[in-house]
Amino acid sequence: MSEDLFDIKVKNLSFKNPIALAPMGGITDSQFANKFAKDAGLVILGGYNLDAATNMAASEMVKKGRKEFISNEPLKLIDNELKSVKNQNVVAINVRSTTLEPLLEAAVMAKDVNAIIEIDAHCRQPEMTKIGVGESLLHDLPKLQDIIRKVKSTGAIVSVKVRANVIDNIKMAKTVEDAGADILHVDAMRDGPGADIETIRNIRDNTRLLLIGNNSVTDLDTAKDMFTSGPDMISIGRGVVKDPNLISSLVKEITLQQQKMGWYNSPKHVCRGEGDLRGLAFCCPPVKPCPVHFNTKKIGLSAKDFADIKMEFAKGTPLEYGDSTCFGSLVWCCKITRRCPLRDGVLETIGLSDAEYMKLKRQLADHILDHPKVTGK
């Protein structure tokens, strides 16, 4: 399976697919990953406790019936675990420590084997939060930002796992991005069943970090729902415990979808009120009152700027064609899943497949959101 099929990259790493094994304390070690996540694009081991305080807290949690990784030599354990994943996955280690030095040492270990270090700002167990790790870091953003910057200074690729809806989600995402992290891993937890898809969508609209969505992915339908909200990858934890074949089956289905449609995590149309900003790639010209105006204003574009940017991208590409479409160019046409004889007739005439069309729309979305008029750079 080619990594180029999905084109998911961070720094020097490429992910063969967008399905990840999520970290679960005391469960997701290399043995678990080798058995149940051999097909995953990313396996996240841990969380590992790196110092005496976190290991002591973990021991108290174990007394209550929770599983935890406890070791007298945690760095040696991590080194062994990083080298024990047998499959061609990208590997990450989820870690927590009350002191900085073990985090820096773990980051160097990860870097040396081309792995990722993931800072745990997620665990909500009181034994951990009362010593200042896990979710408590979300209540002290300057501290979290300082940790990210110092871990990043080792040259490692840094992910941060957070729990949604603990503090302001956008402030949290921007803090992580501004500190220099490479990946934001969001547990979209909410009151009640299911994942908070709207939160993932809002975070997607406010960060260009590689985004991993997590929570309540149990089958293909829940995976698709999560993907349409904008994450580059989704991670699965408890679902794998319940269904050991879940990761392999999702990789197979999402791969087939990508081969057929070309944009595995494509958004819904913004005119439905459900799409994230990437959905601007499917919008009509901004010539009448509709949600396109609201969304372009969110990123600081006038109607003319938006139209010019789209036509700028289309020039010299197959999206430039389409005299017989509603607005004279495929650049203004909608998502391939919406039936349109005019668009489809042009695609057939110029020999552009559905997948190729959607790949161009994905590139167009990036072109819009990364444009200097949007980023100010």
C-alpha positions as a Markdown table, in Angstrom:
| # | Residue | x | y | z |
|---|---|---|---|---|
| 1 | Met | 0.0 | 0.0 | 0.0 |
| 2 | Ser | 1.6 | 3.3 | -1.1 |
| 3 | Glu | 1.9 | 6.1 | 1.4 |
| 4 | Asp | 1.4 | 8.5 | -1.5 |
| 5 | Leu | -2.3 | 7.3 | -1.8 |
| 6 | Phe | -3.3 | 9.3 | 1.2 |
| 7 | Asp | -0.4 | 11.9 | 1.2 |
| 8 | Ile | -0.4 | 12.3 | 5.0 |
| 9 | Lys | 3.0 | 13.7 | 6.1 |
| 10 | Val | 4.5 | 15.4 | 9.0 |
| 11 | Lys | 8.1 | 16.6 | 8.7 |
| 12 | Asn | 10.1 | 13.6 | 7.4 |
| 13 | Leu | 7.4 | 11.0 | 8.2 |
| 14 | Ser | 4.7 | 9.6 | 5.8 |
| 15 | Phe | 1.7 | 7.7 | 7.1 |
| 16 | Lys | 0.5 | 4.8 | 4.9 |
| 17 | Asn | -3.1 | 5.4 | 5.9 |
| 18 | Pro | -5.1 | 7.6 | 8.3 |
| 19 | Ile | -6.0 | 5.0 | 11.0 |
| 20 | Ala | -4.1 | 5.1 | 14.3 |
| 21 | Leu | -4.0 | 3.0 | 17.4 |
| 22 | Ala | -4.8 | 5.3 | 20.3 |
| 23 | Pro | -2.8 | 5.0 | 23.6 |
| 24 | Met | -4.4 | 3.2 | 26.5 |
| 25 | Gly | -2.5 | 3.0 | 29.8 |
| 26 | Gly | -1.4 | -0.5 | 30.6 |
| 27 | Ile | -2.8 | -1.8 | 27.3 |
| 28 | Thr | -1.2 | -0.4 | 24.2 |
| 29 | Asp | 2.4 | -1.7 | 24.3 |
| 30 | Ser | 4.4 | -3.1 | 21.4 |
| 31 | Gln | 2.9 | -6.6 | 21.9 |
| 32 | Phe | -0.7 | -5.2 | 21.6 |
| 33 | Ala | 0.3 | -3.1 | 18.6 |
| 34 | Asn | 1.9 | -6.1 | 16.8 |
| 35 | Lys | -1.2 | -8.2 | 17.3 |
| 36 | Phe | -4.0 | -5.8 | 16.7 |
| 37 | Ala | -2.6 | -2.8 | 14.8 |
| 38 | Lys | -0.3 | -4.2 | 12.2 |
| 39 | Asp | -2.2 | -2.4 | 9.4 |
| 40 | Ala | -2.4 | 1.0 | 11.2 |
| 41 | Gly | -0.7 | 4.0 | 9.7 |
| 42 | Leu | 0.3 | 5.1 | 13.2 |
| 43 | Val | 0.6 | 3.2 | 16.5 |
| 44 | Ile | 0.8 | 5.2 | 19.7 |
| 45 | Leu | 2.2 | 3.3 | 22.6 |
| 46 | Gly | 1.6 | 4.2 | 26.2 |
| 47 | Gly | 0.9 | 6.2 | 28.1 |
| 48 | Tyr | 4.2 | 5.7 | 29.9 |
| 49 | Asn | 5.0 | 7.1 | 33.3 |
| 50 | Leu | 8.5 | 8.6 | 33.2 |
| 51 | Asp | 9.4 | 9.7 | 36.7 |
| 52 | Ala | 8.9 | 8.6 | 40.3 |
| 53 | Ala | 5.9 | 10.8 | 40.9 |
| 54 | Thr | 3.9 | 9.5 | 37.9 |
| 55 | Asn | 4.9 | 5.9 | 38.6 |
| 56 | Met | 3.7 | 6.4 | 42.2 |
| 57 | Ala | 0.4 | 7.9 | 41.0 |
| 58 | Ala | 0.0 | 5.0 | 38.5 |
| 59 | Ser | 0.5 | 2.5 | 41.4 |
| 60 | Glu | -2.4 | 4.2 | 43.3 |
| 61 | Met | -4.5 | 3.9 | 40.1 |
| 62 | Val | -3.7 | 0.2 | 39.8 |
| 63 | Lys | -5.0 | -0.4 | 43.3 |
| 64 | Lys | -8.3 | 1.0 | 42.1 |
| 65 | Gly | -8.4 | -1.6 | 39.3 |
| 66 | Arg | -7.0 | 0.5 | 36.4 |
| 67 | Lys | -4.2 | -0.8 | 34.2 |
| 68 | Glu | -1.0 | 1.2 | 34.0 |
| 69 | Phe | 2.6 | 0.9 | 32.7 |
| 70 | Ile | 4.8 | 1.0 | 35.8 |
| 71 | Ser | 8.6 | 0.6 | 35.6 |
| 72 | Asn | 11.6 | 1.2 | 37.8 |
| 73 | Glu | 13.5 | 1.9 | 34.5 |
| 74 | Pro | 10.9 | 3.7 | 32.3 |
| 75 | Leu | 13.4 | 5.1 | 29.8 |
| 76 | Lys | 14.8 | 1.6 | 29.2 |
| 77 | Leu | 11.3 | 0.3 | 28.9 |
| 78 | Ile | 10.5 | 2.9 | 26.2 |
| 79 | Asp | 13.7 | 2.3 | 24.3 |
| 80 | Asn | 12.8 | -1.4 | 24.2 |
| 81 | Glu | 9.2 | -0.8 | 23.2 |
| 82 | Leu | 10.1 | 1.6 | 20.4 |
| 83 | Lys | 12.4 | -1.1 | 18.9 |
| 84 | Ser | 9.8 | -3.9 | 19.3 |
| 85 | Val | 7.1 | -2.8 | 17.0 |
| 86 | Lys | 7.5 | -5.3 | 14.1 |
| 87 | Asn | 5.3 | -3.8 | 11.4 |
| 88 | Gln | 6.0 | -0.9 | 9.0 |
| 89 | Asn | 4.0 | 1.6 | 11.1 |
| 90 | Val | 5.0 | 5.0 | 12.2 |
| 91 | Val | 5.3 | 4.8 | 16.0 |
| 92 | Ala | 4.7 | 7.3 | 18.7 |
| 93 | Ile | 5.1 | 7.1 | 22.5 |
| 94 | Asn | 2.6 | 8.8 | 24.8 |
| 95 | Val | 4.3 | 10.0 | 28.0 |
| 96 | Arg | 3.9 | 12.0 | 31.2 |
| 97 | Ser | 6.3 | 13.3 | 33.8 |
| 98 | Thr | 6.3 | 15.9 | 36.5 |
| 99 | Thr | 9.9 | 16.8 | 35.6 |
| 100 | Leu | 11.3 | 17.9 | 32.3 |
| 101 | Glu | 14.5 | 15.8 | 32.0 |
| 102 | Pro | 12.8 | 12.4 | 31.3 |
| 103 | Leu | 10.6 | 14.0 | 28.7 |
| 104 | Leu | 13.7 | 15.4 | 26.9 |
| 105 | Glu | 15.4 | 12.0 | 27.1 |
| 106 | Ala | 12.3 | 10.2 | 25.7 |
| 107 | Ala | 12.1 | 12.7 | 22.9 |
| 108 | Val | 15.7 | 12.0 | 21.9 |
| 109 | Met | 15.0 | 8.3 | 22.0 |
| 110 | Ala | 12.0 | 8.8 | 19.7 |
| 111 | Lys | 13.9 | 11.0 | 17.3 |
| 112 | Asp | 16.8 | 8.5 | 17.1 |
| 113 | Val | 14.4 | 5.8 | 15.8 |
| 114 | Asn | 12.3 | 8.1 | 13.6 |
| 115 | Ala | 9.4 | 8.0 | 16.0 |
| 116 | Ile | 7.1 | 10.6 | 17.5 |
| 117 | Ile | 6.8 | 11.7 | 21.1 |
| 118 | Glu | 3.3 | 12.5 | 22.4 |
| 119 | Ile | 2.9 | 14.7 | 25.4 |
| 120 | Asp | -0.1 | 13.6 | 27.6 |
| 121 | Ala | -2.3 | 16.5 | 28.4 |
| 122 | His | -5.3 | 14.2 | 28.5 |
| 123 | Cys | -5.4 | 11.9 | 31.5 |
| 124 | Arg | -8.0 | 13.0 | 33.9 |
| 125 | Gln | -7.4 | 10.6 | 36.8 |
| 126 | Pro | -7.1 | 12.6 | 40.0 |
| 127 | Glu | -3.9 | 10.8 | 41.0 |
| 128 | Met | -2.3 | 12.4 | 37.9 |
| 129 | Thr | -3.9 | 15.7 | 37.8 |
| 130 | Lys | -3.1 | 16.5 | 41.4 |
| 131 | Ile | 0.7 | 16.2 | 40.6 |
| 132 | Gly | 0.4 | 18.5 | 37.6 |
| 133 | Val | 0.4 | 16.1 | 34.6 |
| 134 | Gly | -2.3 | 15.0 | 32.2 |
| 135 | Glu | -5.4 | 17.1 | 31.9 |
| 136 | Ser | -4.1 | 19.6 | 34.5 |
| 137 | Leu | -1.8 | 21.0 | 31.9 |
| 138 | Leu | -4.8 | 22.4 | 30.0 |
| 139 | His | -5.4 | 24.6 | 33.1 |
| 140 | Asp | -1.9 | 25.9 | 32.9 |
| 141 | Leu | -1.3 | 26.7 | 29.2 |
| 142 | Pro | 1.9 | 28.6 | 29.8 |
| 143 | Lys | 3.4 | 25.5 | 31.4 |
| 144 | Leu | 2.1 | 23.3 | 28.6 |
| 145 | Gln | 3.5 | 25.7 | 26.0 |
| 146 | Asp | 6.9 | 25.7 | 27.8 |
| 147 | Ile | 7.0 | 21.9 | 27.9 |
| 148 | Ile | 6.2 | 21.7 | 24.2 |
| 149 | Arg | 8.8 | 24.2 | 23.2 |
| 150 | Lys | 11.5 | 22.5 | 25.2 |
| 151 | Val | 10.6 | 19.0 | 24.0 |
| 152 | Lys | 10.5 | 20.3 | 20.5 |
| 153 | Ser | 14.0 | 21.8 | 20.9 |
| 154 | Thr | 15.4 | 18.3 | 20.9 |
| 155 | Gly | 14.4 | 18.0 | 17.2 |
| 156 | Ala | 11.8 | 15.4 | 17.8 |
| 157 | Ile | 8.4 | 15.4 | 16.1 |
| 158 | Val | 5.9 | 16.4 | 18.8 |
| 159 | Ser | 2.3 | 15.4 | 19.2 |
| 160 | Val | 0.1 | 16.6 | 22.1 |
| 161 | Lys | -2.9 | 14.6 | 23.2 |
| 162 | Val | -5.7 | 16.7 | 24.7 |
| 163 | Arg | -9.2 | 16.3 | 26.0 |
| 164 | Ala | -11.8 | 18.5 | 24.3 |
| 165 | Asn | -14.2 | 20.8 | 26.2 |
| 166 | Val | -12.1 | 21.1 | 29.3 |
| 167 | Ile | -11.1 | 24.7 | 28.5 |
| 168 | Asp | -11.8 | 26.8 | 25.4 |
| 169 | Asn | -11.0 | 24.5 | 22.6 |
| 170 | Ile | -9.7 | 27.1 | 20.2 |
| 171 | Lys | -7.5 | 28.7 | 22.7 |
| 172 | Met | -6.1 | 25.3 | 23.5 |
| 173 | Ala | -5.5 | 24.4 | 19.9 |
| 174 | Lys | -3.8 | 27.7 | 19.1 |
| 175 | Thr | -1.6 | 27.4 | 22.2 |
| 176 | Val | -0.4 | 24.0 | 21.1 |
| 177 | Glu | 0.3 | 25.2 | 17.6 |
| 178 | Asp | 2.0 | 28.4 | 18.6 |
| 179 | Ala | 4.3 | 26.4 | 20.9 |
| 180 | Gly | 5.6 | 24.5 | 17.8 |
| 181 | Ala | 3.9 | 21.1 | 18.1 |
| 182 | Asp | 3.5 | 19.1 | 14.9 |
| 183 | Ile | 0.4 | 17.1 | 15.8 |
| 184 | Leu | -2.7 | 17.8 | 17.8 |
| 185 | His | -4.5 | 14.6 | 19.0 |
| 186 | Val | -8.0 | 15.5 | 20.3 |
| 187 | Asp | -10.3 | 13.2 | 22.4 |
| 188 | Ala | -13.6 | 14.7 | 21.3 |
| 189 | Met | -15.3 | 13.8 | 24.5 |
| 190 | Arg | -18.7 | 15.3 | 25.4 |
| 191 | Asp | -21.5 | 14.7 | 27.9 |
| 192 | Gly | -23.6 | 11.9 | 26.5 |
| 193 | Pro | -22.8 | 9.2 | 23.9 |
| 194 | Gly | -20.7 | 9.7 | 20.7 |
| 195 | Ala | -17.9 | 12.1 | 19.8 |
| 196 | Asp | -18.3 | 15.8 | 19.7 |
| 197 | Ile | -17.9 | 16.2 | 15.9 |
| 198 | Glu | -18.7 | 19.9 | 16.0 |
| 199 | Thr | -15.7 | 20.5 | 18.3 |
| 200 | Ile | -13.4 | 18.7 | 15.8 |
| 201 | Arg | -14.7 | 20.8 | 13.0 |
| 202 | Asn | -14.1 | 24.0 | 14.9 |
| 203 | Ile | -10.6 | 23.0 | 15.8 |
| 204 | Arg | -10.0 | 22.1 | 12.1 |
| 205 | Asp | -11.1 | 25.6 | 11.1 |
| 206 | Asn | -8.6 | 27.1 | 13.5 |
| 207 | Thr | -5.4 | 25.2 | 13.1 |
| 208 | Arg | -3.2 | 23.8 | 10.3 |
| 209 | Leu | -1.6 | 21.3 | 12.5 |
| 210 | Leu | -1.9 | 17.6 | 11.6 |
| 211 | Leu | -5.1 | 16.8 | 13.4 |
| 212 | Ile | -6.0 | 13.4 | 14.9 |
| 213 | Gly | -9.6 | 12.9 | 16.0 |
| 214 | Asn | -10.4 | 10.4 | 18.8 |
| 215 | Asn | -13.5 | 9.1 | 20.6 |
| 216 | Ser | -16.3 | 6.6 | 19.8 |
| 217 | Val | -15.0 | 5.3 | 16.5 |
| 218 | Thr | -16.4 | 1.8 | 16.4 |
| 219 | Asp | -17.2 | 1.1 | 12.8 |
| 220 | Leu | -17.0 | 2.5 | 9.3 |
| 221 | Asp | -20.0 | 4.9 | 9.7 |
| 222 | Thr | -18.5 | 6.5 | 12.9 |
| 223 | Ala | -15.2 | 6.7 | 11.1 |
| 224 | Lys | -16.7 | 8.5 | 8.2 |
| 225 | Asp | -18.6 | 10.9 | 10.4 |
| 226 | Met | -15.3 | 11.8 | 12.2 |
| 227 | Phe | -13.4 | 12.2 | 8.9 |
| 228 | Thr | -15.9 | 14.7 | 7.4 |
| 229 | Ser | -15.2 | 17.0 | 10.4 |
| 230 | Gly | -11.7 | 17.5 | 9.2 |
| 231 | Pro | -9.1 | 15.3 | 11.0 |
| 232 | Asp | -6.2 | 14.1 | 9.0 |
| 233 | Met | -6.3 | 10.8 | 11.0 |
| 234 | Ile | -8.5 | 9.1 | 13.5 |
| 235 | Ser | -7.4 | 7.0 | 16.4 |
| 236 | Ile | -9.1 | 4.0 | 18.0 |
| 237 | Gly | -8.6 | 2.6 | 21.4 |
| 238 | Arg | -11.5 | 0.9 | 23.2 |
| 239 | Gly | -13.0 | -0.1 | 19.9 |
| 240 | Val | -10.0 | -2.3 | 19.2 |
| 241 | Val | -10.4 | -4.1 | 22.5 |
| 242 | Lys | -14.0 | -4.9 | 21.6 |
| 243 | Asp | -13.3 | -5.8 | 18.0 |
| 244 | Pro | -9.7 | -6.9 | 17.4 |
| 245 | Asn | -10.2 | -6.7 | 13.6 |
| 246 | Leu | -11.5 | -3.1 | 13.7 |
| 247 | Ile | -8.3 | -1.4 | 12.5 |
| 248 | Ser | -7.6 | -3.8 | 9.7 |
| 249 | Ser | -11.2 | -3.6 | 8.4 |
| 250 | Leu | -11.2 | 0.3 | 8.6 |
| 251 | Val | -7.9 | 0.5 | 6.8 |
| 252 | Lys | -9.3 | -1.7 | 4.0 |
| 253 | Glu | -12.6 | 0.3 | 3.7 |
| 254 | Ile | -10.9 | 3.7 | 3.8 |
| 255 | Thr | -8.3 | 2.6 | 1.3 |
| 256 | Leu | -11.0 | 1.6 | -1.1 |
| 257 | Gln | -12.8 | 4.9 | -0.6 |
| 258 | Gln | -9.6 | 6.8 | -1.2 |
| 259 | Gln | -8.9 | 4.9 | -4.4 |
| 260 | Lys | -12.4 | 5.6 | -5.6 |
| 261 | Met | -13.0 | 9.1 | -4.4 |
| 262 | Gly | -9.6 | 10.7 | -4.0 |
| 263 | Trp | -10.2 | 12.7 | -0.8 |
| 264 | Tyr | -10.9 | 10.3 | 2.2 |
| 265 | Asn | -11.7 | 13.1 | 4.7 |
| 266 | Ser | -13.4 | 15.5 | 2.4 |
| 267 | Pro | -15.8 | 17.9 | 4.2 |
| 268 | Lys | -19.5 | 18.4 | 3.7 |
| 269 | His | -20.7 | 21.4 | 1.7 |
| 270 | Val | -20.6 | 24.7 | 3.7 |
| 271 | Cys | -24.0 | 25.6 | 2.3 |
| 272 | Arg | -25.5 | 22.7 | 4.4 |
| 273 | Gly | -24.1 | 24.4 | 7.5 |
| 274 | Glu | -22.1 | 21.4 | 8.4 |
| 275 | Gly | -18.8 | 21.7 | 6.4 |
| 276 | Asp | -15.5 | 23.0 | 7.7 |
| 277 | Leu | -13.6 | 25.7 | 5.8 |
| 278 | Arg | -12.0 | 23.2 | 3.5 |
| 279 | Gly | -15.5 | 23.0 | 2.0 |
| 280 | Leu | -14.9 | 26.3 | 0.3 |
| 281 | Ala | -13.3 | 24.3 | -2.4 |
| 282 | Phe | -16.8 | 23.2 | -3.5 |
| 283 | Cys | -18.5 | 26.6 | -3.3 |
| 284 | Cys | -20.2 | 28.4 | -6.1 |
| 285 | Pro | -19.1 | 32.0 | -7.0 |
| 286 | Pro | -20.0 | 34.4 | -4.1 |
| 287 | Val | -22.7 | 36.2 | -6.1 |
| 288 | Lys | -25.7 | 35.8 | -3.9 |
| 289 | Pro | -26.4 | 35.6 | -0.1 |
| 290 | Cys | -25.3 | 32.2 | 1.2 |
| 291 | Pro | -23.0 | 30.7 | 3.8 |
| 292 | Val | -19.9 | 31.2 | 1.5 |
| 293 | His | -19.8 | 34.9 | 2.5 |
| 294 | Phe | -19.9 | 34.0 | 6.3 |
| 295 | Asn | -17.0 | 31.5 | 5.8 |
| 296 | Thr | -14.8 | 33.7 | 3.6 |
| 297 | Lys | -15.2 | 36.5 | 6.2 |
| 298 | Lys | -14.0 | 34.1 | 8.9 |
| 299 | Ile | -10.7 | 33.9 | 7.1 |
| 300 | Gly | -10.5 | 37.5 | 6.1 |
| 301 | Leu | -11.3 | 37.3 | 2.4 |
| 302 | Ser | -13.6 | 39.5 | 0.5 |
| 303 | Ala | -15.9 | 37.9 | -2.1 |
| 304 | Lys | -13.6 | 39.2 | -4.9 |
| 305 | Asp | -10.5 | 37.8 | -3.1 |
| 306 | Phe | -12.1 | 34.4 | -2.8 |
| 307 | Ala | -13.1 | 34.3 | -6.4 |
| 308 | Asp | -9.6 | 35.4 | -7.5 |
| 309 | Ile | -7.9 | 32.9 | -5.4 |
| 310 | Lys | -10.0 | 30.0 | -6.8 |
| 311 | Met | -9.5 | 31.1 | -10.4 |
| 312 | Glu | -5.7 | 31.6 | -9.7 |
| 313 | Phe | -5.5 | 27.9 | -8.6 |
| 314 | Ala | -7.6 | 26.7 | -11.6 |
| 315 | Lys | -5.4 | 28.3 | -14.2 |
| 316 | Gly | -3.5 | 25.6 | -16.0 |
| 317 | Thr | -5.3 | 22.7 | -14.3 |
| 318 | Pro | -8.2 | 20.5 | -15.4 |
| 319 | Leu | -10.4 | 22.6 | -13.1 |
| 320 | Glu | -10.1 | 25.4 | -15.6 |
| 321 | Tyr | -12.3 | 23.5 | -18.0 |
| 322 | Gly | -16.1 | 23.4 | -17.8 |
| 323 | Asp | -17.8 | 25.8 | -20.2 |
| 324 | Ser | -21.0 | 23.8 | -20.0 |
| 325 | Thr | -21.1 | 23.8 | -16.2 |
| 326 | Cys | -23.2 | 26.2 | -14.2 |
| 327 | Phe | -20.4 | 28.8 | -13.8 |
| 328 | Gly | -18.1 | 27.9 | -16.7 |
| 329 | Ser | -15.4 | 26.1 | -14.7 |
| 330 | Leu | -15.0 | 23.0 | -12.6 |
| 331 | Val | -13.4 | 25.1 | -9.9 |
| 332 | Trp | -16.9 | 26.1 | -8.9 |
| 333 | Cys | -18.4 | 22.6 | -9.0 |
| 334 | Cys | -19.5 | 20.6 | -6.0 |
| 335 | Lys | -18.4 | 17.4 | -4.2 |
| 336 | Ile | -18.3 | 14.3 | -6.4 |
| 337 | Thr | -20.9 | 12.6 | -4.1 |
| 338 | Arg | -23.5 | 15.1 | -5.2 |
| 339 | Arg | -25.1 | 14.1 | -8.5 |
| 340 | Cys | -24.4 | 16.6 | -11.3 |
| 341 | Pro | -24.8 | 15.7 | -15.0 |
| 342 | Leu | -23.2 | 18.9 | -16.1 |
| 343 | Arg | -20.0 | 18.4 | -14.0 |
| 344 | Asp | -19.9 | 14.7 | -14.8 |
| 345 | Gly | -20.2 | 15.3 | -18.5 |
| 346 | Val | -17.2 | 17.6 | -18.4 |
| 347 | Leu | -15.2 | 15.1 | -16.4 |
| 348 | Glu | -15.9 | 12.4 | -19.0 |
| 349 | Thr | -15.1 | 14.7 | -21.9 |
| 350 | Ile | -11.7 | 15.7 | -20.5 |
| 351 | Gly | -10.9 | 12.2 | -19.1 |
| 352 | Leu | -10.7 | 13.2 | -15.5 |
| 353 | Ser | -11.6 | 10.5 | -13.0 |
| 354 | Asp | -13.7 | 11.2 | -9.8 |
| 355 | Ala | -10.6 | 10.6 | -7.7 |
| 356 | Glu | -8.4 | 12.9 | -9.7 |
| 357 | Tyr | -11.1 | 15.6 | -9.6 |
| 358 | Met | -11.4 | 15.3 | -5.8 |
| 359 | Lys | -7.6 | 15.3 | -5.4 |
| 360 | Leu | -7.5 | 18.7 | -7.2 |
| 361 | Lys | -10.3 | 19.9 | -4.9 |
| 362 | Arg | -8.2 | 18.9 | -1.9 |
| 363 | Gln | -5.3 | 20.8 | -3.3 |
| 364 | Leu | -7.6 | 23.8 | -3.9 |
| 365 | Ala | -8.7 | 23.7 | -0.3 |
| 366 | Asp | -5.1 | 23.9 | 0.9 |
| 367 | His | -4.4 | 26.7 | -1.6 |
| 368 | Ile | -7.2 | 28.8 | -0.2 |
| 369 | Leu | -6.4 | 28.2 | 3.5 |
| 370 | Asp | -2.6 | 28.6 | 3.0 |
| 371 | His | -2.9 | 31.7 | 0.8 |
| 372 | Pro | -0.9 | 34.7 | 2.0 |
| 373 | Lys | -4.1 | 36.7 | 2.1 |
| 374 | Val | -5.4 | 34.2 | 4.7 |
| 375 | Thr | -2.3 | 33.5 | 6.6 |
| 376 | Gly | -0.8 | 37.0 | 6.4 |
| 377 | Lys | 2.6 | 35.4 | 5.6 |
